[in-house]
Amino acid sequence: MNNITMLMNADEMILSALREDITSEDITTNSVMPDFCLGEVDLICKQDGIVAGLGVFKRVFELLDKETEVTFFAKDGDEVKSGQLLGKVKGDIRVLLSGERTALNYLQRMSGIATYTKSISVLFEGTSTKLLDTRKTTPNMRVFEKYAVKVGGGYNHRFNLSDGVLLKDNHIGAAGSVKEAVRLAKEYAPFVRKIEVEVENLTMLKEALEAGADIIMLDNMSVEDMKEAVKLCKGKAETECSGNVTRENVARLTDIGVDYISSGALTHSAPILDLSLKNLHAI
């Protein structure tokens, strides 16, 4: 997931968010500002963190009025401090008022994810293990949230169900066994696709290896079993561990030697970064 990909897919989702917030008109704004008036407002950081989503923030106002001018004093990935002036938005005051909440919702959410991801990714420094996100994202926000993970120093797992084969417990149950699930996946999926299998114990892992899985996901296994699993997979398959991984408990996993550690918490549990539009005035 990169910035270009995100922006290519952003407009439709941003417009949908704007329609959710403005079904017919902004009654409050139209009451106090019935006519055009040029104005400017400051984007201010109210909490230390990592900023992400400035391009999306800007695009909200541009979609409401292409004449809106947005100037930033920071870029995605920057460490920002409480009280810092991050930018200014100049344009029709009606647009500034109507777009404020949607623009901030995106920027606060994305910056919160980048900040939380950064706080975990620093724990991986000095290791060869990569921190991955998951599909546990907010509906219709995945492209933005996965971009924010990358800004925070993490890596993206598959984007959606069309992006790769991941045989989880219920897929294995549907197929009847690990071996059969892998066989069916190999038969159906294009040969260029890697096949990942979720296992819960060493017996399942051995079956997945014998079946020819490319990646083994170690789900909610003990640290001791995961270390043994890494030894068994060496030279045969890549390894990923998952299962309730958070900032508070990830340190115990970073020296196991797995190739990847995935955490749904990056996107489903990250708090927002507090940001605000202040000092609106006519110019």
C-alpha positions as CSV (number, residue, x, y, z in Angstrom):
1,M,0.0,0.0,0.0
2,N,1.5,3.3,-1.0
3,N,0.5,6.9,-1.3
4,I,-0.3,6.7,-5.0
5,T,-2.5,3.7,-4.5
6,M,-4.3,5.3,-1.6
7,L,-5.1,8.5,-3.6
8,M,-6.3,6.6,-6.6
9,N,-8.9,5.0,-4.5
10,A,-9.6,7.9,-2.1
11,D,-12.1,10.2,-3.8
12,E,-15.1,7.8,-3.9
13,M,-14.7,7.0,-0.2
14,I,-14.2,10.6,0.8
15,L,-17.3,11.7,-1.1
16,S,-19.2,9.0,0.6
17,A,-18.1,10.2,4.0
18,L,-19.1,13.8,3.0
19,R,-22.5,12.6,1.9
20,E,-22.9,10.9,5.3
21,D,-22.2,14.2,7.0
22,I,-24.1,16.4,4.6
23,T,-27.2,14.7,3.3
24,S,-28.8,17.8,1.9
25,E,-27.2,20.9,3.4
26,D,-25.1,22.1,6.4
27,I,-28.0,23.9,8.2
28,T,-25.8,25.5,10.9
29,T,-23.2,26.9,8.5
30,N,-25.8,28.2,6.0
31,S,-27.6,29.9,8.9
32,V,-24.6,32.0,10.0
33,M,-22.8,32.3,6.6
34,P,-25.3,32.5,3.8
35,D,-22.9,34.0,1.3
36,F,-19.3,33.6,0.2
37,C,-16.7,34.9,2.5
38,L,-13.0,34.2,2.1
39,G,-11.4,32.9,5.3
40,E,-8.6,30.9,6.9
41,V,-8.2,28.4,9.7
42,D,-5.3,26.8,11.5
43,L,-4.6,23.1,11.8
44,I,-3.2,22.6,15.3
45,C,-1.8,19.5,16.9
46,K,-3.0,19.0,20.5
47,Q,-1.1,15.8,21.3
48,D,2.4,14.4,20.6
49,G,2.5,11.7,17.9
50,I,3.1,10.8,14.3
51,V,1.1,12.6,11.7
52,A,-0.5,10.7,8.7
53,G,-3.2,11.5,6.3
54,L,-2.4,15.1,5.4
55,G,-3.2,14.4,1.7
56,V,-6.6,13.0,2.6
57,F,-7.3,15.9,4.9
58,K,-6.5,18.3,2.0
59,R,-8.6,16.3,-0.5
60,V,-11.8,16.7,1.6
61,F,-11.7,20.4,1.2
62,E,-10.7,20.2,-2.5
63,L,-13.7,18.0,-3.3
64,L,-16.0,20.5,-1.7
65,D,-14.4,23.4,-3.5
66,K,-11.3,23.0,-5.8
67,E,-10.4,26.6,-5.1
68,T,-9.5,25.8,-1.4
69,E,-5.9,26.2,-0.6
70,V,-4.2,24.0,2.0
71,T,-0.6,24.7,3.2
72,F,1.2,22.3,5.4
73,F,4.2,22.8,7.7
74,A,4.7,19.1,8.3
75,K,4.6,15.9,6.2
76,D,3.3,12.4,6.7
77,G,5.6,10.5,9.1
78,D,6.8,13.5,11.0
79,E,6.9,13.5,14.8
80,V,4.6,16.3,15.9
81,K,4.2,18.0,19.2
82,S,1.2,19.4,21.2
83,G,0.6,23.0,20.2
84,Q,2.4,22.7,16.9
85,L,0.9,24.5,13.9
86,L,0.6,21.9,11.2
87,G,-1.0,23.9,8.4
88,K,-3.5,26.4,7.3
89,V,-6.7,26.0,5.2
90,K,-7.8,29.0,3.1
91,G,-11.0,29.3,1.2
92,D,-14.8,29.8,1.3
93,I,-15.6,29.9,5.0
94,R,-18.7,27.7,4.3
95,V,-16.4,25.0,2.9
96,L,-14.0,25.3,5.8
97,L,-16.9,24.8,8.3
98,S,-18.7,22.0,6.4
99,G,-15.5,20.0,5.7
100,E,-14.0,20.4,9.1
101,R,-15.3,17.3,10.8
102,T,-14.8,14.8,7.9
103,A,-11.3,16.1,7.3
104,L,-10.3,15.8,10.9
105,N,-11.9,12.4,11.3
106,Y,-9.6,11.1,8.6
107,L,-6.5,12.8,9.9
108,Q,-7.0,12.0,13.6
109,R,-7.8,8.3,12.8
110,M,-4.8,7.9,10.5
111,S,-2.4,9.8,12.7
112,G,-3.5,7.7,15.7
113,I,-2.8,4.5,13.8
114,A,0.6,5.8,12.7
115,T,1.4,6.8,16.2
116,Y,0.4,3.5,17.7
117,T,2.2,1.5,15.0
118,K,5.4,3.6,15.6
119,S,5.3,2.8,19.3
120,I,5.4,-0.9,18.5
121,S,7.7,-0.8,15.4
122,V,10.5,0.7,17.4
123,L,10.6,-2.5,19.5
124,F,11.5,-4.4,16.3
125,E,14.7,-2.4,15.7
126,G,17.7,-4.7,15.5
127,T,15.6,-7.7,14.5
128,S,14.8,-9.2,11.1
129,T,11.1,-9.6,12.0
130,K,8.6,-7.4,10.3
131,L,5.5,-6.0,12.0
132,L,2.3,-6.6,9.9
133,D,-1.3,-5.3,10.0
134,T,-4.4,-7.4,9.3
135,R,-7.8,-7.1,7.7
136,K,-9.3,-6.0,11.1
137,T,-10.0,-2.5,9.7
138,T,-12.9,-0.1,9.9
139,P,-15.3,-0.8,6.9
140,N,-14.5,1.5,4.0
141,M,-11.4,2.8,5.8
142,R,-8.9,0.0,4.9
143,V,-7.0,1.9,2.2
144,F,-6.4,4.8,4.6
145,E,-5.7,2.7,7.7
146,K,-3.2,0.4,6.0
147,Y,-1.4,3.5,4.5
148,A,-1.2,4.9,8.1
149,V,0.4,1.6,9.3
150,K,3.2,2.0,6.7
151,V,3.7,5.7,7.7
152,G,4.2,4.4,11.3
153,G,6.9,1.9,10.3
154,G,4.8,-1.2,9.9
155,Y,4.1,-3.4,6.8
156,N,0.9,-4.4,5.1
157,H,-0.4,-8.0,5.1
158,R,-2.8,-8.9,2.3
159,F,-5.1,-6.0,1.4
160,N,-8.2,-8.1,0.9
161,L,-9.6,-11.6,0.1
162,S,-8.5,-11.3,-3.5
163,D,-4.9,-10.6,-2.6
164,G,-3.7,-13.9,-1.3
165,V,-4.5,-17.4,0.1
166,L,-4.7,-17.6,3.9
167,L,-6.2,-20.9,5.1
168,K,-7.5,-20.3,8.6
169,D,-9.2,-22.7,11.0
170,N,-12.7,-22.5,9.4
171,H,-11.2,-23.0,5.8
172,I,-9.4,-26.1,7.1
173,G,-12.6,-27.3,8.8
174,A,-14.5,-26.8,5.5
175,A,-11.9,-28.7,3.5
176,G,-11.6,-31.5,6.1
177,S,-7.9,-31.2,6.9
178,V,-4.8,-29.1,6.5
179,K,-3.5,-31.3,3.8
180,E,-6.7,-31.2,1.8
181,A,-7.1,-27.4,2.2
182,V,-3.5,-26.8,0.9
183,R,-4.1,-29.3,-2.0
184,L,-7.3,-27.5,-3.0
185,A,-5.7,-24.1,-2.8
186,K,-2.7,-25.2,-4.9
187,E,-5.2,-26.6,-7.5
188,Y,-7.3,-23.4,-7.6
189,A,-5.0,-20.5,-7.0
190,P,-2.6,-19.1,-9.6
191,F,0.9,-20.6,-9.1
192,V,2.3,-17.1,-8.4
193,R,0.3,-16.9,-5.2
194,K,1.9,-18.0,-2.0
195,I,-0.2,-20.2,0.3
196,E,-0.3,-19.4,4.0
197,V,-1.8,-21.8,6.6
198,E,-2.8,-20.9,10.1
199,V,-1.9,-23.6,12.6
200,E,-2.6,-23.9,16.3
201,N,-0.1,-26.6,17.3
202,L,3.0,-28.4,16.1
203,T,1.1,-31.3,14.7
204,M,-0.9,-29.0,12.3
205,L,2.4,-27.3,11.5
206,K,4.1,-30.5,10.4
207,E,1.0,-31.4,8.2
208,A,1.1,-27.9,6.6
209,L,4.8,-28.3,5.8
210,E,4.3,-31.7,4.3
211,A,1.5,-30.3,2.2
212,G,3.8,-27.6,0.8
213,A,2.6,-24.4,2.5
214,D,4.7,-21.4,1.8
215,I,4.0,-19.5,5.0
216,I,3.0,-20.8,8.4
217,M,1.0,-18.6,10.7
218,L,1.5,-19.6,14.3
219,D,-1.8,-18.6,16.0
220,N,-2.0,-18.2,19.8
221,M,0.8,-20.8,20.4
222,S,3.1,-20.7,23.4
223,V,6.5,-19.0,23.1
224,E,8.2,-22.4,23.5
225,D,6.2,-24.0,20.7
226,M,6.7,-21.1,18.4
227,K,10.5,-21.4,18.9
228,E,10.3,-25.0,18.0
229,A,8.1,-24.2,15.0
230,V,10.7,-21.7,13.7
231,K,13.3,-24.5,13.8
232,L,11.0,-26.9,12.0
233,C,10.2,-24.3,9.3
234,K,13.8,-23.2,8.7
235,G,14.5,-23.5,4.9
236,K,11.0,-24.8,4.2
237,A,8.5,-22.0,4.9
238,E,8.3,-18.5,6.2
239,T,6.8,-18.0,9.6
240,E,4.3,-15.5,11.1
241,C,2.9,-15.3,14.6
242,S,-0.4,-13.8,15.5
243,G,-3.0,-13.7,18.2
244,N,-3.9,-10.8,20.4
245,V,-0.6,-9.0,19.8
246,T,-0.5,-5.5,21.4
247,R,2.1,-3.0,22.4
248,E,2.0,-4.4,25.9
249,N,2.9,-8.0,25.0
250,V,4.8,-7.9,21.7
251,A,8.3,-7.6,23.3
252,R,8.1,-11.3,24.3
253,L,7.7,-12.3,20.7
254,T,10.5,-10.2,19.0
255,D,13.3,-12.7,19.7
256,I,11.5,-15.8,18.7
257,G,12.9,-15.6,15.1
258,V,9.7,-15.5,13.1
259,D,9.7,-13.6,9.9
260,Y,6.5,-11.7,10.6
261,I,4.4,-10.7,13.6
262,S,0.9,-9.5,12.8
263,S,-1.3,-7.4,15.0
264,G,-4.9,-6.4,14.4
265,A,-4.5,-3.9,17.3
266,L,-2.6,-1.6,14.9
267,T,-5.9,-0.7,13.2
268,H,-8.7,-1.8,15.6
269,S,-7.3,-0.5,18.9
270,A,-5.3,2.6,18.1
271,P,-6.6,5.7,19.7
272,I,-6.9,8.9,17.6
273,L,-4.3,11.6,17.7
274,D,-6.0,14.8,19.0
275,L,-5.9,17.5,16.2
276,S,-8.1,20.6,15.8
277,L,-9.0,23.4,13.4
278,K,-8.9,26.7,15.3
279,N,-8.8,30.4,14.8
280,L,-11.1,30.6,11.9
281,H,-11.3,34.2,10.6
282,A,-12.3,36.2,7.5
283,I,-9.5,37.6,5.4
